[in-house]
Amino acid sequence: MHHLLIMEELGGNAWWFDRFLAQHIAIFYYFMTALMYTISPRMALQITFLNV
């Protein structure tokens, strides 16, 4: 969340399509991770911590 606020401060939210795309990718990522967690909690945690 913090990196998104920094991007907005730098002008990353100037175009509506950028905001639209970022929001929908975040929603997709959330549901993908939740689905993976129901299948295999270990796999979901590995995917989550790979992005850190």
Secondary structure, DSSP 8 states (H G I E B T S, - for coil): -HHHHHHHHTTTTSSHHHHHHHHHHHHHHHHHHHHHHHH-HHHHHHHHHHT-
